[in-house]
Structure formats: structure tokens, C-alpha cells
């Protein structure tokens, strides 16, 4: 006996079926697999031993759930150059439903130091470029290009950043951009 429900029914009453044809799809709700498509070039960038953190989209009332990496089926989507990673989590409380979209956080294998600034310091231009304003001297600010790697809570992790210890504007970034471009933000 397992805690399952019928996901799809492929036959109807009185229908003649051939041998081997599936009748129903059953889904186990006690243990759930989460399929995470990632760009194939990033395959070795994530720590399988760290697993994944799974969260409902838009519902942050409940804390995230830790899921462990499993060797699932070898699936991929060549049209978008992605491969699928699979994670398993305990779903005995039926918090997640089959087919539900969720937020997934993976632990990246990082071999180099990263620069971190408050997310409020990031300015995005009309082309999606990311910048920060640095203080050159009292009352003088310069916009400097940065490469945003990811945002974790209220912190922006940067691959490319100003030199360590450079004062970065964290409050009033929109006002500086408005002054620079002559447009209110």
C-alpha cells in the first residue's frame, strides 16, 4: 500500500484495450521528485552533495525544504541546451503537488572569492546592464560596470566589481541615476 492518487486515466469503461497499454498514471505524494533544468554548460558548477532548497512560489509562510540529489533519468532539452537534475524531498505533508512550479536554490561550487554589495546598490540601465555608483571624493560619484552573478536575499553577489574597500552608494542610487541622465527614476 502506498499513498498515491490517480494523475491520468487513459481508458474508459467498456473500452477494448491492447496488452501493455497503460491504464492510469499513479502519483506518490509521500516522496516527491523535483526536476531542475539547468544550462548544460553549468553541469559541473553545482554541488550534488549539498542538494537543493525548495520553496513554494509566492508563499513564503512555510520555511524552505531541503531536498537531496538523486540519480534520476538522463533527460535534457537540446532546443535550449539544458540538462535536468533531480532532487527528492519528503512530501508527507502534501505541501507540493505534482507538476507544481517551485523556486529552487542550488549550491554552486565556487573556487574564487566573490564580491558582495547590498542589492540596493545595483543600478540597471535600459539594456539590462548592471552598475554601481562609487564615491571618488566627497560629493563626486562615478558609475562603474559590475557583473551580477546572483541575488541572495538582499545581497548582490558580483563576478566583476570595483576594488575591495571602494565606497559604494547603497541609498539614493535612483537619484544619482536621475541626476546623471536628467530623468527622474
C-alpha positions as MATLAB code, in Angstrom:
seq = 'XXXXXXXXXXXXXXXXXXXXXXXXXXXXXXXXXXXXXXXXXXXXXXXXXXXXXXXXXXXXXXXXXXXXXXXXXXXXXXXXXXXXXXXXXXXXXXXXXXXXXXXXXXXXXXXXXXXXXXXXXXXXXXXXXXXXXXXXXXXXXXXXXXXXXXXXXXXXXXXXXXXXXXXXXXXXXXXXXXXXXXXXX';
ca = [
       0.000    0.000    0.000;
       1.214    3.461   -0.899;
      -0.232    6.919   -0.541;
      -0.957    7.657   -4.216;
      -3.549    9.389   -6.328;
      -4.632    8.946   -9.912;
      -2.999   11.555  -12.119;
      -4.312   10.497  -15.554;
      -6.776    7.864  -16.795;
      -6.173    6.545  -20.303;
      -9.161    4.198  -20.732;
     -12.893    4.291  -20.168;
     -15.464    1.732  -19.061;
     -16.159   -0.913  -21.720;
     -13.213    0.102  -23.893;
     -11.224   -2.703  -25.521;
      -7.522   -2.232  -24.867;
      -4.429   -3.952  -26.168;
      -1.930   -5.697  -23.916;
       0.699   -3.447  -22.416;
      -1.295   -0.233  -22.825;
      -1.166    1.958  -19.691;
      -4.463    2.264  -17.861;
      -3.686    5.006  -15.348;
      -0.820    7.122  -14.046;
      -0.448    6.908  -10.283;
       1.478    9.549   -8.375;
       3.111    9.007   -4.986;
       2.603   12.099   -2.840;
       4.718   10.972    0.119;
       8.007   11.406   -1.703;
       8.341   13.981   -4.453;
      10.956   14.444   -7.141;
      11.805   17.921   -8.332;
      13.209   18.246  -11.864;
      15.536   21.216  -12.257;
      16.613   22.124  -15.796;
      19.971   23.910  -15.941;
      22.158   25.118  -18.802;
      24.314   22.153  -19.879;
      27.480   24.250  -19.588;
      26.849   24.633  -15.847;
      26.610   20.891  -15.194;
      29.769   20.741  -13.055;
      29.184   24.074  -11.320;
      26.768   22.735   -8.698;
      27.436   20.663   -5.609;
      25.354   17.484   -5.727;
      26.176   16.688   -2.104;
      24.631   19.988   -0.955;
      21.278   19.139   -2.512;
      18.766   21.904   -3.178;
      16.484   24.209   -1.240;
      12.868   24.118   -2.474;
      10.289   26.839   -1.772;
       6.705   27.432   -2.898;
       6.380   30.306   -5.357;
       4.780   33.330   -3.745;
       4.032   31.501   -0.479;
       6.783   32.202    2.000;
       4.641   31.375    5.051;
       6.310   27.994    5.317;
      10.095   27.602    5.513;
      12.008   26.186    2.535;
      12.547   22.430    2.334;
      15.917   20.723    1.862;
      15.972   18.166   -0.957;
      18.694   15.608   -1.676;
      20.222   14.990   -5.092;
      19.276   11.693   -6.758;
      20.414    9.961   -9.918;
      17.219   10.418  -11.882;
      16.603    9.707  -15.540;
      19.066   11.204  -18.025;
      16.807   13.824  -19.565;
      17.607   17.016  -21.434;
      16.183   19.592  -23.823;
      18.552   20.189  -26.748;
      16.489   23.121  -28.047;
      17.568   25.224  -25.061;
      20.834   23.369  -24.246;
      19.596   22.236  -20.840;
      20.013   19.096  -18.789;
      17.845   18.018  -15.881;
      18.969   17.491  -12.296;
      16.643   15.603   -9.949;
      16.107   16.126   -6.234;
      13.962   14.162   -3.786;
      12.108   15.581   -0.817;
       9.755   14.312    1.853;
       6.261   15.460    0.933;
       4.244   13.553    3.534;
       2.501   16.820    4.473;
       1.403   17.222    0.795;
       2.857   20.702    0.644;
       3.879   20.253   -3.001;
       1.710   18.915   -5.832;
       2.785   17.025   -8.953;
       3.532   19.455  -11.774;
       3.708   22.443   -9.428;
       6.338   25.074  -10.228;
       8.641   25.907   -7.332;
      11.637   28.072   -6.534;
      14.899   26.088   -6.353;
      18.217   27.251   -4.903;
      21.324   25.236   -5.717;
      24.718   25.455   -4.043;
      27.374   26.475   -6.521;
      30.922   25.116   -6.444;
      32.847   28.364   -6.034;
      36.598   28.319   -6.418;
      37.196   32.066   -6.182;
      36.258   34.879   -3.839;
      33.177   36.874   -4.749;
      32.347   40.484   -4.061;
      29.104   41.227   -2.257;
      27.190   44.524   -2.074;
      23.678   45.291   -0.873;
      21.170   44.684   -3.665;
      20.028   48.311   -3.268;
      23.426   49.401   -4.661;
      22.746   47.851   -8.094;
      21.575   50.139  -10.922;
      20.204   48.544  -14.097;
      20.359   50.518  -17.333;
      17.773   50.296  -20.118;
      19.746   47.493  -21.772;
      19.858   45.338  -18.618;
      23.466   46.234  -17.768;
      24.342   46.346  -14.086;
      26.254   49.174  -12.438;
      27.127   50.607   -9.033;
      27.949   54.166   -8.089;
      31.254   54.583   -6.268;
      32.373   57.650   -4.372;
      35.555   59.170   -5.806;
      35.656   62.062   -3.354;
      33.172   63.977   -1.207;
      30.110   64.727   -3.370;
      31.600   63.093   -6.525;
      30.182   59.750   -7.690;
      31.092   57.633  -10.716;
      29.049   54.836  -12.264;
      31.097   51.613  -12.588;
      30.071   48.486  -14.552;
      29.657   45.308  -12.480;
      28.734   41.760  -13.429;
      25.897   40.461  -11.290;
      26.150   36.737  -10.616;
      23.144   36.251   -8.369;
      20.981   37.852   -5.707;
      20.682   36.130   -2.339;
      18.057   37.738   -0.122;
      19.121   41.415   -0.032;
      22.718   40.843   -1.177;
      24.070   41.035   -4.725;
      26.946   38.655   -5.490;
      29.258   40.094   -8.158;
      31.707   38.381  -10.508;
      33.208   41.692  -11.592;
      33.303   44.562   -9.129;
      35.242   47.654   -8.054;
      38.358   47.125   -5.955;
      37.802   45.802   -2.458;
      37.166   48.595    0.046;
      35.820   51.057   -2.564;
      32.900   53.040   -1.083;
      29.695   52.057   -2.936;
      26.438   54.014   -2.801;
      23.683   51.897   -1.260;
      20.971   54.523   -0.660;
      19.883   57.058   -3.282;
      21.074   55.149   -6.357;
      17.956   56.119   -8.345;
      18.524   59.790   -7.511;
      22.129   59.630   -8.750;
      20.980   57.954  -11.969;
      18.310   60.640  -12.395;
      20.940   63.338  -11.944;
      23.302   61.644  -14.401;
      20.719   61.028  -17.122;
      18.485   64.033  -16.444;
      15.418   61.871  -15.931;
      13.593   61.111  -12.719;
      13.515   57.425  -11.811;
];
